[in-house]
Amino acid sequence: MPIPLVNSIASWFLKKRIHQMELFMKYPNEVQSELLRNLIATAKNTEVGKRYDFSSIHNYKTFAERVPVKKYEDYEADIERSRKGETNIFWPSPIKWFAKSSGTTNAKSKFIPVSDDSLEDCHYAAGKDLLCMYLNNNPQSQLFTGKSLRLGGSKEIYRNNGTSYGDLSAILIDNMPFWAEFSSTPRNEVSLMNDWEIKMQAIVNETINEKVSSLAGVPSWMLALLNNVLETTKATNLFEVWPNLEVYFHGGVNFEPYTQQYQKLLPRDNFRYYEIYNASEGFFACQDQNSSKELLLMLDYGIFYEFIPMDTYGSEDEKIIPLSEVSTGVNYAIVITTNAGLWRYKIGDTVRFTSTSPYRIKVSGRTKHHINAFGEELIIENAEIALKKAANLNNCEIVDYTAAPIFMEGKEKGAHEWIIEFKTPPNNMEHFKIELDKALQEINSDYEAKRYNNMTLNLPTVHQAREKLFYDWLKKHDKVGGQHKIPRLSNSRTYVEELLSMSGKQTSEDILEL
């Protein structure tokens, strides 16, 4: 299709969609209320709809009183029935696709239902909206003069009992509309390869001669691919390979630890980074401004939002509120009701609102991925900020990390134990450790209180991991590619101990570097 025609079509769609976004930004609570009514009306004759008498629910108050909040384990039996071909359980249209997710904290897999409605009205709609926002903010963009290099998960699609499952990215690629496939690289056959290492080189070989104008994928795995591109081409930066490269759309993990490494690969001041927030359960938010790291919460994708203040999460006084009652600066767990039949479902993520007009957020972590063994309430957002500060002060670059508590034993006080893989290690690990501890105290008052005079917590233990330790763990557990990663923070020592063991070290006193 000629580029002028593509630009003309994109311009028409952009203007139409930007107007719709302006409506939900101006009337967010009305849009969400209408959406909830439509979801309830659509599913009133399903098993779930009859169980909770959806026909008599006409407002949020009744919905919240009658329909319980659930975790995946509460849905598992119904999802298994749906995977075996039963229909009309939690959504009226047949569910043909299930996004397989390891859940990172559990060994068993999760199978998240993906309906035709959620594919079209959520996931694919979000892809188009992201382009709309980017083009609206960058009218001189030449995005359509090239292709988007997409990097998806490494799992093939498995089919059974008339339904199919695989990584969400594989499902999206397999169902991709022609216009998206036409403008993407590599080909679907390469994108869906199962062996990650073979697939990585195949992507490099296919894309280095393409005219690539944008990148899309998870930062950790995209970084590995781009370094492979430079190694293969012997180029000093990516613009020597793809001169028209102008933007990277990323999500899945916090981008902060990777910022410096990407700036070295892409040394142009006008190169753009656009963040997205999606998961197997849906597409939730995306960056709508060039220079802001805040994400606009998308309110018309068939997802109804509720929130749990984290200071009440999991307690007898747990409080659940609609979007209209949130405040800025508070850490919330997300609860969603979706057009794939998830009703009041805890997805396990936490966010913090930076604005309520319009509703913009920052992803702050996971409900299960934190350390609170001593009342310190350390969340991933705290860790990322502190690590970045310590790394800047020590002129080092971090590839990956995980942390867990060292529990009190006898008169011995507790501590946190960090395993960090560096691309460029600090010259003085002791100095890095002190700066990390200092930064954590500045960010988190609960951590500071427990560290005061070593009252509860001693100075943290920090190990330098050998090269590719985290990659080897992921490979061992068949989690290479996609959004898989070792949990950054955990109240359990399971991950730390296994990493120590993989390095041939048996105690937390040993240094990992071999």
Secondary structure, 3 states (H helix, E strand, C coil): CCHHHHHHHHHHHHHHHHHHHHHHHHCHHHHHHHHHHHHHHHCCCCHHHHHCCHHHCCCHHHHHHHCCCECHHHHHHHHHHHHCCCCCCCCCCCCCEEEEECCCCCCCCEEEEECHHHHHHHHHHHHHHHHHHHHHHCCCCCHHHCEEEEECCCCCCEEECCEEEECHHHHHHHCCCHHHHHCEECCHHHHCCCCHHHHHHHHHHHHCCCCEEEEEECHHHHHHHHHHHHHHHCCCCHHHCCCCCCEEEECCCCCHHHHHHHHHHCCCCCCEEEEEEEECCEEEEEECCCCCCCEEECCCCCEEEEEEECCCCCCCCCCCEEHHHCCECCEEEEEEEECCCCCCEEEEEEEEEEEECCEEEEEEEECCCEECCCCCCEEHHHHHHHHHHHHHHCCCEEEEEEEEEECCECCECEEEEEEEEEEECCCCHHHHHHHHHHHHHHHCHHHHHHHHHHCCECCCEEEECCCCHHHHHHHHCCCCCCCCCCCCECCCCHHHHHHHHHCCCCCCCCCCCC
